[in-house]
Amino acid sequence: MIRLSVLRGRTRSSDDHHGLNSQQERASTECQISMTIPKIYVTVEPSESEKVVYLPMAPINSQAKPRGRIMLHFQLTNGEDAEIQLEQVTVSFPQSSVKTVTRAINRTLHAAVSQSWWFQNPEDHIVFDLPAPSQIKFSFQCKGFPEPRNFMFGLDLAPHVSPVQGGAYLFPGQCLELAVGEFWKLNGCSHGVGDHGKQSFGYDMGVWGANHDEEKTYGWVHPDKDDEENCNYRVWGKSVLAMADGIVLEALNDCPDNPVPLKWTSAEELSRKMESQREKYWGRFANGAEGNHLYIQHGDEVILYGNLQQTSLNPALLAPGSVVRAGDYLGLAGNAGNSTSPHLHIHAQKGNAPNAGPLRPIIFRNCFTIDEASITTSRPRGFWVKIEQKGLPEGPADKRYEGHCLVWPSEDPPRWPEVIRLSVMESDYQSLFKDMSAHGLRPIAINAYNIGRQTFFNAIFRPIAGTSYICKHGLDGRQYQHEFDKWVNKGFRLLHIESYYSHCRNKICYAPLFIKAPGPSFIAYHGKTMEEHEELLSDYSTTKGLVPVIISVVSVGDDRYYTAVFEKEDDVSYLAAHSRMKPAYYQQRFIDLTRKGLSMAYLNVYSHLDDLNFVCIWYARDEPSRFFALHHLDEDELRDLVVAQRKANLTLRSAAGYERHGTANFAAVWS
């Protein structure tokens, strides 16, 4: 909190910690000479350490600029013996290109009386490109003296830092509960300001995602559902998690859920329906507008987690004083309290009591964000931004019931949008790669196969999302070894490797994918004979505790050449790896190993002496994973299955092409 005394002819902080620069001193001196300045005491929020603080927002995507947002609350006290008419406040930024703004106040300050005034609507905010100005200046115009006079003062401006570990909160949702193509969604600038502007930096958030239909539509409700019932909303029943360590101040767990989402055609109709909800369901509860909720003290801030489902709160956290750890389960997103439809509400205030204290921005970490338009365009873009010590991005302040910002609540890069390209001619792959890169997408798996004397590529692309990666193809063995040594020595990992016979180059080639990311220790080799590979497979898996993750085979004449990657996988208790299975044997092994509870981890296909050979790796894990696999698919069948499996919350792991009856067929595995 900053309290300033605006006295006759001088502006100073109440603690006298802030002086004026020379320009302000001249202005103050001029006012002193020409006319008395009214005696008014001003408290400015949000502020920390004698500085006004703003919300530093992440950019809406990786191609945009980060922005800052200011919302203000003033406590104004009239120190005169007569009333003062306070007309407006002008906010400016010395030595900055940020535009000056003026907001109407139109308040009467009675003698010796204190009043609050705050930015009245989300649209009143001040938004600017970062880096932010270093100072902010306020000029209040008032009358009630011989003529209207201004008084002004300047303060330093700084980004808000949340008072928790890392200076930022974790996002209150988790990616494990999100289906393929689902995200949390909100508007970063449109929440109603609330009483005394306390909710100016609040968020109402839901879950939104792909319907996986031919029209490629998205929505707030589950595919093929309407918006008539709470349970049809994707957010309904999603877990809400503590954003930091803290202490419970207040919990409400028995407020009835509003039975259905509201619909309205006018503001008057909405007002009537919400008043009816208040009378029937939540009006009798203290702080019932918040529905079932928790007020949790995080440092010197209090966060409200509101509008949760009835009886869904964590039983261990119902008593005031209960200790909360970051990531603890709090409750389920619902539709209780002053709510029109299922959602989660959060906002922050400084203080140590529920629903009290001045407004505070919320700073986040360890999640990703992107604007909706990047996802829904006919050419999806993967321009995700990782949020570290930033607020959520801006959205149109006048679109309260629309979300524009998508959030992926994980440190791991998002998997959507996912673009799959099949049967790309080898000569066209480089231009495809460049085009995808320009749209923020990188390959995560590549497969190469031959039809006659033509080489084709299949590739799965997902968002780059800040990942440093290297993608190569058409390398011979020597070139591949050089690239491997070069990038591994620079801290990159071999994410994927495909070996293939290139008819364009008339030789065995390699297509490696390297990423700079943490992961288990690994060993790789290439160009090994079948005998050498089988000896290494036995040695690595039995004596070194490594498991194969990739086995790529190329047939040239009578010989097979093996390329493989092994990793340290502590949760794999048993594995089966085969590289010479004919289709009928592959089908039988698939049935046998699936019955034993093993999951397919890798699938590839190659032709040797005109016979198809399937390459498979199977794991028995401590926690078995879901998967689905089929082979002998034509391209249309594969594309249809990609959509169907997305609806089943499975994504394509690999698609191996091969020639069968003179045309391309595919073997694919989803997990």
C-alpha positions in Angstrom: 0.0 0.0 0.0 1.2 3.5 -0.9 -0.3 6.4 1.0 0.5 9.9 -0.3 -0.3 13.2 1.3 -1.2 15.8 -1.3 -0.7 18.9 0.8 -0.8 22.6 -0.2 2.0 23.1 -2.6 3.8 19.7 -2.0 3.4 16.1 -2.8 5.0 13.5 -0.6 4.5 10.0 0.6 3.1 9.5 4.1 6.4 7.9 5.1 8.4 10.6 3.2 10.2 7.8 1.3 9.4 9.2 -2.1 10.7 12.5 -3.3 9.9 14.3 -6.6 11.9 14.6 -9.6 12.8 18.1 -10.8 9.9 18.3 -13.3 7.4 17.4 -10.5 9.1 19.9 -8.2 8.7 22.6 -10.7 5.0 21.7 -11.3 4.5 21.7 -7.5 6.2 25.1 -7.2 4.1 26.6 -9.9 0.9 25.3 -8.2 2.1 26.8 -4.9 2.5 30.2 -6.5 -0.7 30.3 -8.5 -3.3 28.6 -6.4 -3.7 26.5 -3.3 -3.9 22.8 -3.8 -6.7 20.9 -2.0 -5.5 18.7 1.0 -6.3 15.1 -0.1 -4.7 11.9 1.1 -4.5 9.1 -1.5 -3.8 5.4 -1.1 -2.9 3.6 -4.3 -3.3 -0.2 -4.9 -1.9 -2.6 -6.0 1.5 -1.5 -4.6 4.5 -3.2 -3.0 7.6 -1.6 -1.5 6.5 1.9 -2.4 5.9 1.0 -6.0 2.7 0.6 -8.0 2.7 -2.9 -9.4 1.3 -4.1 -12.7 0.5 -7.6 -14.2 3.3 -8.6 -16.6 1.3 -10.8 -19.1 2.7 -13.5 -21.3 2.3 -12.9 -25.0 -0.8 -14.4 -26.6 1.5 -16.6 -28.7 5.2 -16.9 -29.5 4.9 -14.5 -32.4 3.4 -11.7 -30.2 4.8 -9.2 -27.7 4.4 -9.6 -23.9 2.1 -7.0 -22.4 1.5 -5.3 -19.1 -1.8 -4.5 -17.5 -2.7 -2.0 -14.9 -5.9 -1.9 -12.8 -6.1 0.6 -9.9 -7.8 1.3 -6.7 -7.6 4.6 -4.8 -8.6 5.4 -1.2 -9.3 9.1 -1.2 -9.6 11.2 2.0 -10.6 14.8 2.1 -8.5 16.7 4.6 -10.3 20.0 4.0 -13.1 21.6 6.0 -15.4 21.6 3.0 -16.5 19.1 0.4 -14.5 18.6 -2.8 -15.8 17.6 -6.2 -13.3 15.1 -7.6 -13.9 14.9 -11.4 -11.3 12.7 -13.0 -7.9 11.1 -12.8 -5.3 11.2 -15.6 -2.7 8.5 -15.6 0.5 9.1 -17.5 3.9 7.6 -17.9 6.9 10.1 -18.0 9.4 9.6 -20.7 7.4 6.8 -22.2 5.4 6.2 -25.4 2.6 4.6 -23.4 -0.5 6.8 -24.0 -1.9 9.0 -21.3 -5.4 7.9 -20.2 -8.2 9.8 -18.3 -10.9 8.1 -16.2 -14.0 9.9 -14.9 -14.5 9.8 -11.1 -17.3 12.3 -10.4 -17.3 11.8 -6.7 -18.1 14.2 -3.9 -15.6 14.0 -1.1 -17.2 15.3 2.1 -15.0 17.0 4.7 -12.8 14.6 6.7 -14.4 11.6 4.9 -12.6 8.8 3.1 -14.0 7.1 0.0 -12.8 4.3 -2.4 -12.7 4.7 -6.1 -11.4 2.1 -8.6 -11.4 1.4 -12.2 -15.0 0.6 -12.7 -14.9 -1.8 -15.7 -12.4 -4.2 -17.2 -12.2 -1.9 -20.3 -10.8 0.8 -18.0 -7.5 -1.0 -17.8 -4.2 0.3 -19.1 -2.4 -2.2 -21.4 1.0 -1.6 -22.9 3.9 -3.5 -24.5 6.7 -4.7 -22.3 9.2 -3.6 -21.2 7.1 -1.3 -19.0 7.6 2.4 -18.2 9.7 2.9 -15.0 7.3 5.5 -13.6 3.6 6.2 -13.4 2.0 9.7 -12.7 -1.4 10.5 -11.4 -3.2 13.8 -11.9 -6.5 14.4 -10.2 -8.8 17.1 -11.3 -11.2 18.6 -8.8 -13.3 21.6 -8.2 -14.8 23.3 -5.2 -12.0 25.8 -5.0 -12.1 29.1 -6.9 -11.4 27.2 -10.1 -10.6 23.6 -11.1 -7.1 22.6 -10.1 -4.9 19.6 -10.6 -2.7 17.9 -8.1 -0.3 15.3 -9.2 2.3 12.8 -7.9 4.6 10.3 -9.5 5.7 6.8 -8.4 7.9 4.0 -9.6 6.2 1.2 -11.5 7.2 -2.5 -11.2 6.0 -5.9 -12.1 4.1 -7.8 -9.4 5.9 -10.8 -7.9 3.6 -13.3 -6.1 4.7 -14.1 -2.5 5.2 -17.8 -3.0 7.9 -20.2 -4.0 9.4 -19.1 -7.3 7.6 -15.8 -7.2 4.7 -17.4 -9.1 1.8 -19.8 -8.7 1.2 -23.1 -10.3 -1.9 -23.4 -12.5 -4.9 -24.9 -10.5 -5.7 -27.6 -13.1 -3.8 -30.6 -14.4 -3.1 -32.0 -17.9 -3.7 -35.6 -16.9 -7.4 -35.0 -16.8 -7.5 -33.3 -20.2 -8.5 -35.3 -23.3 -6.7 -35.1 -26.6 -7.2 -31.5 -27.9 -8.5 -30.2 -24.6 -7.2 -27.2 -22.7 -8.2 -24.8 -19.9 -9.6 -21.6 -21.5 -10.3 -18.1 -20.2 -10.2 -14.4 -21.0 -7.3 -12.7 -19.3 -8.8 -9.2 -19.1 -12.5 -9.5 -18.9 -13.5 -10.5 -15.4 -15.9 -8.1 -13.6 -14.0 -5.9 -11.2 -16.2 -6.7 -8.2 -16.6 -4.8 -5.0 -13.8 -2.2 -4.5 -12.2 -3.7 -7.7 -11.0 -6.7 -5.7 -11.6 -9.1 -8.6 -10.0 -6.9 -11.3 -7.3 -9.5 -11.8 -9.6 -12.5 -11.4 -10.2 -15.4 -13.8 -13.3 -17.4 -14.7 -12.0 -20.5 -16.5 -13.4 -23.6 -18.1 -12.2 -26.5 -20.2 -12.6 -26.3 -24.0 -11.5 -28.6 -26.8 -11.7 -30.3 -30.1 -14.8 -32.2 -31.1 -12.8 -34.3 -33.5 -15.5 -34.0 -36.2 -15.3 -33.4 -40.0 -15.9 -29.7 -39.5 -13.0 -29.5 -37.0 -15.1 -27.7 -34.4 -14.3 -26.9 -30.8 -16.5 -26.2 -27.8 -17.0 -26.0 -24.0 -19.2 -29.1 -23.8 -18.3 -32.7 -24.6 -18.6 -33.9 -28.2 -22.2 -34.7 -29.2 -23.5 -33.0 -26.1 -25.6 -29.9 -25.6 -25.2 -27.2 -23.0 -28.4 -28.0 -21.0 -26.8 -30.0 -18.2 -23.8 -29.3 -15.9 -22.3 -32.7 -16.6 -22.1 -31.9 -20.3 -19.5 -29.3 -19.7 -15.9 -30.4 -20.0 -14.8 -28.5 -16.9 -17.5 -30.2 -14.7 -15.7 -32.5 -12.2 -12.2 -31.5 -13.2 -9.8 -31.5 -10.2 -8.8 -28.1 -8.7 -5.3 -28.1 -7.2 -3.6 -25.7 -4.7 -1.4 -23.2 -6.5 1.1 -23.0 -3.7 1.7 -23.9 -0.1 -0.7 -22.2 2.3 -3.2 -22.2 5.2 -6.9 -22.6 4.9 -8.8 -19.6 6.1 -12.3 -20.6 5.2 -14.1 -23.5 3.5 -17.7 -24.0 2.4 -18.6 -27.5 1.2 -22.4 -27.9 1.4 -23.8 -25.1 -0.9 -26.2 -26.8 -3.3 -25.1 -26.8 -7.0 -27.1 -24.7 -9.3 -29.1 -27.5 -11.1 -28.7 -26.3 -14.7 -26.6 -23.7 -16.6 -28.4 -20.4 -17.2 -29.5 -19.1 -20.6 -30.7 -15.5 -21.2 -31.4 -13.1 -23.9 -31.2 -9.8 -22.0 -29.4 -8.4 -19.0 -32.7 -8.1 -17.2 -33.5 -11.8 -17.7 -30.0 -12.8 -16.5 -30.5 -10.6 -13.4 -33.8 -12.2 -12.5 -32.4 -15.7 -13.0 -29.4 -15.1 -10.8 -31.5 -13.5 -8.1 -33.7 -16.6 -8.2 -30.5 -18.8 -7.8 -29.4 -16.7 -4.8 -32.8 -17.1 -3.1 -33.0 -20.9 -3.7 -29.4 -22.1 -3.4 -26.7 -19.9 -2.0 -28.1 -16.8 -0.4 -28.3 -18.3 3.2 -24.5 -19.1 3.3 -21.8 -16.7 4.4 -19.8 -15.8 1.3 -22.3 -18.0 -0.5 -21.8 -16.1 -3.8 -18.5 -18.0 -4.0 -20.4 -21.3 -3.9 -18.4 -24.1 -2.4 -15.0 -22.7 -2.0 -11.7 -22.3 -0.2 -10.0 -19.2 0.9 -6.3 -20.0 1.2 -3.6 -17.8 2.6 -0.5 -18.0 0.3 2.2 -15.8 1.7 0.6 -12.3 2.3 -2.0 -13.0 -0.4 -5.4 -14.8 -0.1 -6.6 -16.8 -3.1 -10.3 -17.7 -3.6 -10.9 -21.0 -5.3 -14.6 -20.7 -6.0 -17.8 -22.2 -7.5 -16.8 -25.8 -6.7 -19.1 -28.8 -6.6 -21.1 -29.5 -3.4 -19.4 -32.0 -1.0 -16.3 -32.2 -3.3 -13.9 -30.4 -1.1 -10.9 -32.3 0.3 -12.1 -33.5 3.8 -8.6 -32.8 5.2 -8.9 -29.1 4.3 -12.3 -28.1 5.7 -11.1 -26.8 9.0 -9.5 -23.3 9.2 -5.8 -23.6 9.9 -5.4 -26.7 7.8 -2.0 -26.8 6.0 -2.1 -26.9 2.2 0.8 -28.0 0.0 1.3 -27.0 -3.6 -0.6 -29.4 -5.9 -2.9 -30.7 -3.2 -6.4 -31.7 -4.3 -8.9 -29.0 -3.2 -12.2 -30.0 -4.9 -14.0 -30.4 -8.2 -14.9 -27.6 -10.6 -18.7 -27.0 -10.5 -21.6 -24.6 -10.8 -22.4 -23.4 -7.3 -22.9 -19.9 -6.0 -23.2 -16.8 -8.2 -22.5 -18.7 -11.4 -24.1 -19.0 -14.8 -22.5 -22.3 -15.8 -19.8 -24.7 -14.7 -16.4 -23.1 -14.2 -13.6 -22.4 -11.8 -13.1 -18.9 -10.3 -9.9 -17.6 -8.8 -8.7 -14.2 -7.7 -6.1 -12.8 -5.3 -6.2 -10.1 -2.6 -3.5 -8.9 -0.2 -4.3 -9.6 3.5 -5.0 -12.3 5.9 -8.8 -12.6 5.8 -11.4 -13.9 3.3 -12.9 -11.4 0.9 -10.9 -8.5 2.3 -7.9 -6.6 1.3 -6.8 -4.9 -1.9 -6.6 -6.4 -5.4 -3.5 -8.3 -6.5 -2.4 -9.7 -9.9 -1.8 -13.5 -10.2 1.6 -14.6 -11.6 2.0 -18.1 -12.9 4.8 -20.6 -13.8 5.3 -24.0 -15.3 2.5 -23.9 -17.9 2.0 -23.1 -21.6 -0.4 -20.7 -23.3 -1.6 -19.8 -26.8 -4.5 -17.9 -28.4 -7.6 -19.7 -29.6 -7.2 -18.4 -33.1 -3.8 -20.2 -33.6 -5.6 -23.5 -32.9 -8.8 -23.1 -34.8 -7.5 -21.7 -38.0 -7.7 -23.9 -41.1 -3.9 -24.2 -40.9 -3.3 -24.8 -37.2 -0.2 -23.1 -35.6 1.8 -24.4 -32.7 3.0 -21.1 -31.3 2.7 -22.0 -27.7 4.5 -19.9 -25.1 5.8 -21.2 -21.8 4.7 -19.1 -18.9 7.4 -18.4 -16.3 6.8 -15.6 -13.8 4.1 -14.0 -16.0 0.4 -13.5 -15.9 -2.0 -15.1 -18.3 -2.3 -13.3 -21.7 -4.7 -10.5 -22.5 -8.1 -10.9 -24.2 -10.8 -8.5 -25.3 -11.9 -6.8 -22.1 -15.5 -6.4 -23.3 -16.0 -10.1 -24.1 -16.7 -11.4 -20.6 -18.3 -14.7 -21.6 -15.8 -15.6 -24.3 -12.4 -17.2 -23.7 -9.5 -16.3 -25.9 -6.5 -17.7 -24.0 -5.8 -21.5 -23.8 -3.7 -23.0 -21.1 -1.8 -26.3 -21.0 -1.1 -26.9 -17.3 2.2 -28.7 -17.5 5.9 -28.2 -17.9 5.9 -30.7 -20.7 5.1 -29.2 -24.2 1.5 -29.4 -25.4 0.6 -32.2 -27.9 -2.0 -30.2 -29.8 -2.4 -29.2 -32.5 -1.2 -32.4 -34.1 -0.8 -32.6 -37.8 -0.2 -35.9 -39.6 1.2 -36.1 -43.1 1.2 -39.4 -45.0 2.9 -40.6 -48.2 5.0 -37.5 -48.7 7.5 -37.9 -51.6 11.1 -37.8 -50.4 11.8 -34.8 -52.7 8.9 -32.9 -51.1 9.7 -33.6 -47.4 12.1 -30.7 -46.9 9.6 -28.1 -48.1 6.9 -29.8 -45.8 9.3 -29.5 -42.9 10.0 -25.8 -43.6 6.3 -25.1 -43.9 5.5 -26.9 -40.6 8.3 -25.1 -38.8 6.9 -21.8 -40.0 3.6 -22.7 -38.4 5.3 -23.6 -35.1 5.2 -27.4 -35.5 8.1 -29.9 -35.3 8.2 -33.6 -36.2 8.1 -36.0 -33.3 8.2 -39.2 -35.4 9.2 -40.0 -39.0 8.7 -43.1 -41.0 10.2 -43.8 -44.5 9.1 -46.6 -46.9 9.4 -47.5 -50.5 6.8 -48.3 -53.2 8.6 -49.6 -56.2 11.6 -47.3 -56.6 9.9 -44.3 -54.9 10.7 -43.3 -51.3 7.9 -41.8 -49.2 7.7 -40.2 -45.7 5.1 -40.3 -43.0 5.5 -37.7 -40.3 3.7 -36.6 -37.1 4.0 -32.9 -36.2 3.3 -31.3 -32.8 4.0 -27.9 -31.3 7.6 -26.7 -31.0 6.6 -24.9 -27.8 10.0 -23.5 -27.1 11.8 -26.8 -27.6 15.2 -26.7 -29.1 15.3 -29.4 -31.8 17.4 -30.5 -34.8 15.8 -32.5 -37.6 17.8 -34.1 -40.4 17.2 -36.6 -43.2 19.1 -38.0 -46.1 22.2 -38.6 -44.0 24.6 -41.4 -44.8 26.2 -43.3 -41.9 29.2 -41.1 -41.6 27.1 -37.9 -41.7 24.7 -39.3 -39.1 27.5 -40.2 -36.7 28.9 -36.7 -37.1 25.5 -35.1 -36.3 24.9 -37.5 -33.4 28.3 -36.6 -31.8 27.8 -32.9 -32.4 24.4 -32.6 -30.9 24.7 -35.0 -28.1 27.8 -33.2 -27.0 25.8 -30.0 -26.9 23.2 -31.5 -24.5 20.7 -32.8 -27.0 18.9 -36.2 -26.9 18.1 -38.5 -29.8 14.3 -38.5 -29.7 13.8 -40.5 -32.9 15.8 -42.2 -35.6 14.5 -43.8 -38.9 16.8 -45.7 -41.3 15.7 -46.3 -44.8 16.9 -47.0 -48.3 16.7 -43.8 -50.4 16.2 -44.4 -54.1 17.0 -40.7 -54.8 20.5 -41.2 -53.2 20.9 -45.0 -53.9 22.1 -45.7 -50.4 21.0 -46.3 -46.8 20.0 -43.0 -45.2 19.1 -41.8 -41.7 16.6 -39.3 -40.4 17.4 -38.4 -36.8 15.4 -36.0 -34.5 17.3 -34.4 -31.6 15.8 -32.4 -28.8 17.3 -30.5 -25.9 15.4 -31.8 -23.0 16.0 -33.9 -19.9 15.5 -37.6 -20.1 17.0 -41.0 -19.2 20.5 -42.1 -20.2 20.6 -43.7 -23.6 22.8 -45.6 -26.1 22.4 -45.7 -29.8 24.0 -47.5 -32.8 23.4 -47.9 -36.5 24.4 -50.0 -39.5 24.7 -53.2 -37.5 24.2 -56.6 -38.9 21.4 -58.8 -37.6 23.9 -60.9 -35.6 25.6 -57.9 -34.1 22.2 -56.3 -33.2 20.9 -59.5 -31.5 24.1 -59.7 -29.4 23.9 -56.1 -28.4 20.2 -56.4 -27.6 20.9 -59.3 -25.3 23.8 -57.5 -23.6 22.1 -54.2 -23.1 18.8 -55.6 -21.8 20.3 -58.2 -19.5 23.5 -56.8 -18.2 23.2 -53.0 -18.6 19.5 -52.6 -17.6 18.6 -50.8 -20.8 15.5 -51.4 -22.9 15.1 -50.8 -26.6 12.9 -47.9 -27.6 13.6 -47.9 -31.3 14.7 -50.7 -33.7 14.7 -49.6 -37.3 15.7 -52.1 -40.0 16.7 -51.7 -43.7 17.0 -54.6 -46.1 19.5 -54.4 -48.9 19.8 -57.6 -51.0 20.2 -60.5 -48.6 21.2 -58.4 -45.6 19.5 -56.6 -42.9 21.0 -53.5 -41.2 19.9 -52.4 -37.8 19.7 -49.0 -36.1 18.6 -48.9 -32.5 18.2 -46.7 -29.4 18.2 -48.0 -25.8 17.2 -46.1 -22.7 17.2 -46.6 -19.0 13.6 -47.3 -18.1 13.1 -48.1 -14.4 9.4 -48.9 -14.5 9.7 -51.6 -17.3 9.7 -55.1 -15.7 9.6 -57.2 -18.8 10.0 -56.6 -22.5 9.7 -58.5 -25.8 11.4 -57.2 -28.9 11.0 -58.8 -32.3 12.3 -57.7 -35.7 11.5 -60.6 -38.1 7.9 -61.3 -37.6 5.8 -62.2 -40.7 2.3 -60.7 -40.6 0.5 -63.9 -39.4 3.1 -64.4 -36.6 2.9 -60.7 -35.7 -0.9 -61.0 -35.3 -0.5 -64.1 -33.0 2.2 -62.4 -30.9 0.0 -59.3 -30.6 -2.8 -61.5 -29.1 -0.5 -63.4 -26.8 1.4 -60.4 -25.4 -1.7 -58.3 -25.0 -3.3 -61.1 -23.0 -0.2 -61.1 -20.7 -0.7 -57.4 -20.0 2.1 -56.0 -22.2 1.8 -52.8 -24.1 3.2 -52.1 -27.5 5.8 -49.4 -27.3 7.1 -49.4 -30.9 6.0 -50.6 -34.3 7.7 -50.5 -37.7 7.6 -52.6 -40.9 10.1 -53.3 -43.6 10.3 -55.7 -46.6 13.0 -58.3 -46.9 13.3 -60.5 -49.9 9.8 -59.5 -50.9 8.4 -60.6 -47.5 6.9 -58.2 -45.0 8.6 -58.1 -41.6 7.1 -56.5 -38.5 9.3 -54.9 -35.8 7.8 -54.6 -32.4 8.8 -53.7 -28.9 6.5 -54.6 -26.0 6.8 -53.5 -22.3 5.3 -54.7 -19.1 5.2 -51.5 -17.0 4.4 -51.0 -13.3 1.4 -49.0 -14.6 0.2 -50.5 -17.9 -0.7 -47.9 -20.5 -3.7 -48.0 -22.9 -2.9 -48.5 -26.6 -4.5 -49.5 -29.8 -2.9 -51.0 -33.0 -3.9 -52.2 -36.4 -2.2 -53.1 -39.7 -2.9 -53.5 -43.4 -4.8 -50.2 -43.4 -5.1 -48.1 -46.5 -4.6 -44.3 -46.2 -8.3 -43.5 -45.9 -8.8 -46.1 -43.2 -5.8 -44.8 -41.3 -7.1 -41.2 -41.4 -10.5 -42.3 -40.1 -8.9 -44.2 -37.3 -6.8 -41.2 -36.3 -10.0 -39.2 -35.7 -11.8 -42.1 -33.9 -8.9 -42.8 -31.6 -8.6 -39.1 -30.7 -12.2 -39.3 -29.5 -11.0 -42.3 -27.4 -8.2 -40.1 -26.0 -5.4 -41.8 -27.8 -2.9 -40.2 -30.1 -1.0 -41.7 -33.0 2.5 -42.9 -31.8 3.7 -44.2 -35.2 2.5 -45.0 -38.7 4.7 -47.4 -40.6 4.2 -47.5 -44.4 4.9 -50.5 -46.6 4.0 -51.9 -50.1 1.3 -54.5 -50.2 -0.3 -55.6 -53.5 1.4 -52.7 -55.3 -0.1 -50.0 -53.0 0.7 -48.3 -49.8 -0.6 -49.9 -46.6 0.1 -48.8 -43.0 0.6 -50.4 -39.6 -0.2 -47.9 -36.8 -0.1 -47.8 -33.0 -1.9 -45.3 -30.7 -1.3 -44.7 -27.0 
